[in-house]
């Protein structure tokens, strides 16, 4: 928990409690359904929660907005972001239902009420639009953008306070991946946001939808 409060202040009592519950809840559920590498649990707040919150360090989501977490896995970045932005709606989507069981149970136990889940693939979602799509290490940027683009609301106003597009967390050399995607994303080095060794060669990408 100190890993988070090192970089963020002014959490409400509820947010502090919710963030504090996450490691214990994930430890309990991970023994039943493996959603996090066991070697990562010792660094849970650094590797998963703070990594997810690099999005919150660069962007703000507004009250009432609807954000989709594409391929949410065990709930990252969606659950930490939902705690950080309690008045924003987060819809967590994954093609593996047992992972969504973990997400729903942890959200319920931690009292995170602004999360919904859906067992589906992004390309099968119809008649629904979101203000932004977030994702962490799910697929190549080209695929993420192709899946996300039909689901994002059109908006003429793009800003850090009102991002409209795809925001994703990725690692490694992205030169070829970005080139093949035909996207021109804004790119930030996560270790410049949070100066931790673990975040070297990890990046935050934002592809606005115009």
C-alpha positions as CSV (number, residue, x, y, z in Angstrom):
1,X,0.0,0.0,0.0
2,X,2.9,2.4,0.7
3,X,3.9,1.8,-3.0
4,X,0.7,3.7,-4.0
5,X,0.7,6.4,-1.4
6,X,4.3,7.2,-2.3
7,X,2.9,8.8,-5.5
8,X,-0.7,9.6,-4.7
9,X,-2.2,11.7,-1.9
10,X,-5.7,12.7,-0.9
11,X,-7.4,9.3,-1.1
12,X,-10.7,9.2,0.7
13,X,-11.2,6.9,3.7
14,X,-13.2,4.6,1.4
15,X,-10.5,4.5,-1.3
16,X,-7.8,3.8,1.2
17,X,-9.7,0.9,2.6
18,X,-10.5,-0.5,-0.9
19,X,-6.9,-0.3,-2.1
20,X,-5.8,-1.9,1.2
21,X,-8.2,-4.8,0.8
22,X,-7.0,-5.7,-2.7
23,X,-3.9,-7.8,-1.9
24,X,-5.6,-10.0,0.6
25,X,-8.6,-10.5,-1.7
26,X,-6.4,-11.4,-4.7
27,X,-4.3,-13.7,-2.6
28,X,-7.4,-15.5,-1.5
29,X,-8.9,-15.8,-4.9
30,X,-5.6,-16.6,-6.7
31,X,-5.4,-19.8,-4.7
32,X,-8.8,-20.8,-6.3
33,X,-8.4,-19.4,-9.8
34,X,-5.0,-18.3,-10.9
35,X,-5.2,-14.9,-12.4
36,X,-1.9,-13.5,-11.2
37,X,1.5,-15.1,-11.4
38,X,2.3,-16.3,-7.9
39,X,5.8,-14.8,-8.0
40,X,4.1,-11.4,-8.6
41,X,2.1,-11.5,-5.4
42,X,5.0,-10.2,-3.3
43,X,5.1,-7.1,-5.5
44,X,1.3,-6.9,-6.0
45,X,0.9,-3.2,-5.5
46,X,3.9,-2.3,-7.7
47,X,3.4,-4.8,-10.5
48,X,-0.4,-4.5,-10.8
49,X,-2.0,-1.7,-8.9
50,X,0.6,1.1,-9.4
51,X,1.1,0.0,-13.0
52,X,-2.6,0.3,-13.6
53,X,-2.7,3.7,-12.0
54,X,-0.1,5.1,-14.4
55,X,-3.2,5.8,-16.5
56,X,-4.7,7.8,-13.6
57,X,-1.4,9.8,-13.3
58,X,-1.8,11.0,-16.9
59,X,-5.5,11.1,-17.5
60,X,-8.7,12.0,-15.7
61,X,-12.1,10.3,-16.3
62,X,-15.1,12.4,-15.6
63,X,-18.2,11.5,-13.5
64,X,-20.7,9.7,-15.5
65,X,-18.3,8.6,-18.2
66,X,-18.3,5.0,-19.3
67,X,-14.9,3.3,-19.8
68,X,-14.4,-0.3,-21.1
69,X,-11.5,-2.5,-19.9
70,X,-10.8,-4.7,-22.9
71,X,-9.5,-8.1,-21.9
72,X,-9.5,-7.3,-18.3
73,X,-8.1,-10.6,-17.1
74,X,-8.1,-10.5,-13.3
75,X,-9.2,-6.9,-13.3
76,X,-6.3,-4.7,-14.3
77,X,-6.3,-1.9,-15.0
78,X,-10.1,-1.7,-14.4
79,X,-10.4,-2.3,-10.7
80,X,-7.7,0.1,-9.5
81,X,-9.1,2.8,-11.9
82,X,-12.6,2.2,-10.7
83,X,-11.4,2.8,-7.1
84,X,-9.5,5.9,-8.2
85,X,-12.5,7.3,-10.2
86,X,-15.5,6.2,-8.1
87,X,-18.0,8.3,-10.1
88,X,-16.9,6.9,-13.5
89,X,-18.5,3.7,-14.8
90,X,-16.1,0.8,-15.7
91,X,-17.2,-2.1,-17.9
92,X,-14.8,-5.0,-17.7
93,X,-14.8,-7.4,-20.6
94,X,-13.0,-10.7,-21.0
95,X,-13.5,-13.9,-23.0
96,X,-12.6,-16.1,-20.1
97,X,-15.5,-16.3,-17.7
98,X,-13.7,-17.6,-14.6
99,X,-11.5,-14.5,-14.6
100,X,-14.7,-12.4,-14.5
101,X,-15.8,-14.4,-11.5
102,X,-12.7,-13.2,-9.7
103,X,-13.3,-9.6,-10.8
104,X,-16.9,-9.6,-9.7
105,X,-16.2,-11.2,-6.3
106,X,-13.3,-8.9,-5.5
107,X,-15.2,-5.8,-6.6
108,X,-18.1,-6.8,-4.4
109,X,-15.9,-7.7,-1.4
110,X,-14.1,-4.4,-1.6
111,X,-17.3,-2.4,-2.1
112,X,-16.4,-1.2,-5.6
113,X,-19.8,-0.4,-7.0
114,X,-19.0,1.3,-10.3
115,X,-17.9,-1.9,-12.1
116,X,-19.9,-4.1,-14.4
117,X,-18.6,-7.2,-16.2
118,X,-19.4,-9.0,-19.5
119,X,-18.2,-12.4,-20.7
120,X,-17.7,-11.7,-24.4
121,X,-15.1,-10.6,-27.0
122,X,-14.9,-6.9,-27.8
123,X,-15.7,-7.5,-31.4
124,X,-19.0,-9.1,-30.4
125,X,-20.3,-6.1,-28.5
126,X,-23.0,-4.3,-30.4
127,X,-25.1,-1.2,-29.9
128,X,-22.9,0.2,-27.1
129,X,-20.4,3.0,-27.1
130,X,-17.8,4.1,-24.5
131,X,-15.9,7.3,-23.8
132,X,-12.6,5.4,-23.8
133,X,-11.2,1.9,-23.9
134,X,-8.3,0.9,-21.5
135,X,-6.3,-2.3,-21.8
136,X,-3.1,-3.9,-20.4
137,X,-0.8,-6.2,-22.4
138,X,-3.7,-8.0,-24.2
139,X,-2.8,-7.9,-27.9
140,X,-0.9,-6.0,-30.6
141,X,-1.8,-2.3,-30.9
142,X,-3.3,-3.0,-34.4
143,X,-5.7,-5.5,-33.0
144,X,-6.6,-3.4,-30.0
145,X,-7.4,-0.4,-32.2
146,X,-9.5,-2.5,-34.6
147,X,-11.5,-3.9,-31.7
148,X,-11.8,-0.7,-29.8
149,X,-12.5,1.9,-32.5
150,X,-16.1,0.8,-33.3
151,X,-16.9,1.0,-29.5
152,X,-15.7,4.5,-28.9
153,X,-17.9,7.6,-28.9
154,X,-17.0,10.3,-31.4
155,X,-15.8,13.5,-29.7
156,X,-14.2,16.6,-31.0
157,X,-12.7,17.4,-27.6
158,X,-9.6,15.5,-26.6
159,X,-7.6,16.3,-23.5
160,X,-5.9,14.7,-20.5
161,X,-9.0,15.6,-18.5
162,X,-11.3,14.1,-21.1
163,X,-9.5,11.4,-23.1
164,X,-11.5,9.9,-26.0
165,X,-9.9,6.9,-27.5
166,X,-7.7,3.9,-26.6
167,X,-5.4,4.0,-23.6
168,X,-3.2,0.9,-23.2
169,X,-0.2,-0.3,-21.2
170,X,2.5,-2.2,-23.1
171,X,6.1,-3.2,-22.7
172,X,9.2,-3.8,-24.8
173,X,10.3,-2.3,-28.1
174,X,7.1,-1.0,-29.7
175,X,8.6,0.5,-32.9
176,X,7.5,-2.2,-35.3
177,X,4.2,-2.8,-33.5
178,X,3.2,0.9,-33.8
179,X,4.3,1.0,-37.4
180,X,2.2,-2.0,-38.3
181,X,-0.8,-0.6,-36.5
182,X,-1.1,2.5,-38.7
183,X,-1.8,4.4,-35.5
184,X,0.1,7.5,-34.3
185,X,-0.3,7.2,-30.5
186,X,1.1,9.5,-27.9
187,X,3.6,7.4,-25.9
188,X,4.9,7.9,-22.3
189,X,7.6,5.9,-20.5
190,X,6.1,4.6,-17.3
191,X,9.4,4.8,-15.4
192,X,9.3,8.6,-16.1
193,X,5.9,8.7,-14.4
194,X,6.9,6.4,-11.5
195,X,10.7,6.1,-11.2
196,X,10.8,2.4,-10.3
197,X,13.1,-0.1,-11.9
198,X,10.2,-2.4,-12.7
199,X,8.7,0.1,-15.1
200,X,11.7,0.3,-17.4
201,X,10.7,-0.5,-21.0
202,X,7.0,-0.2,-20.0
203,X,4.9,2.3,-21.8
204,X,1.6,4.1,-21.7
205,X,0.0,4.7,-25.1
206,X,-3.0,6.9,-26.1
207,X,-4.6,6.8,-29.5
208,X,-7.3,9.5,-29.7
209,X,-10.5,8.7,-31.7
210,X,-11.2,11.5,-34.1
